[in-house]
Amino acid sequence: MADAATYLGVSPTTVRRMITCGLLPAVQPIREAPWAIRREKLDLEAVQRTVVAIKRGGALPRTRATAQLSLEE
């Protein structure tokens, strides 16, 4: 994850949030194991657009807590 963060120019926390939000495809072979991120996934258009937006001051969507109720219902 640190290598992916360095490549993208963002923090490891940002990479983790991108994975959690489904923006960056990655696999975790075993629970609690490090995430495995394929190099070519870092160059996906959606990933690159997200990184540019973050660097311009934008923010990733916050991950939704499973116990949180929605106001849309």
BELTAVEN-V60611 format. One record per residue. N is the residue number from 1. SS is DSSP state (A for helix, B for strand, O for the rest). PSI is psi in whole degrees, 0 to 359 (NA if undefined). BURIAL is # if it has 24 or more other ideal C-beta (glycine too) atoms within 12 Angstrom, else .. Layout:
# BELTAVEN-V60611
N/SS/PSI/BURIAL
N/SS/PSI/BURIAL
This chain:
# BELTAVEN-V60611
1/O/323/#
2/A/322/.
3/A/319/.
4/A/318/#
5/A/317/#
6/A/315/.
7/A/317/.
8/A/341/#
9/O/29/.
10/O/177/#
11/O/158/.
12/A/327/.
13/A/320/.
14/A/318/#
15/A/315/#
16/A/317/#
17/A/324/#
18/A/323/#
19/A/312/#
20/A/323/.
21/O/351/.
22/O/9/.
23/O/329/#
24/O/111/#
25/O/132/#
26/O/160/#
27/B/149/.
28/O/97/.
29/O/324/.
30/O/140/.
31/O/137/.
32/O/359/.
33/O/162/.
34/O/152/.
35/O/141/#
36/B/120/.
37/O/122/#
38/O/138/.
39/A/317/.
40/A/338/.
41/A/335/#
42/A/339/#
43/A/6/.
44/O/143/.
45/A/317/.
46/A/322/.
47/A/313/#
48/A/320/.
49/A/320/.
50/A/316/#
51/A/317/#
52/A/316/.
53/A/319/.
54/A/316/#
55/A/337/.
56/O/4/.
57/O/1/.
58/O/175/.
59/O/150/.
60/O/151/#
61/O/139/.
62/O/144/.
63/O/142/.
64/O/130/.
65/O/136/.
66/O/335/.
67/O/354/.
68/O/135/.
69/O/148/.
70/O/144/.
71/O/351/.
72/O/346/.
73/O/NA/.
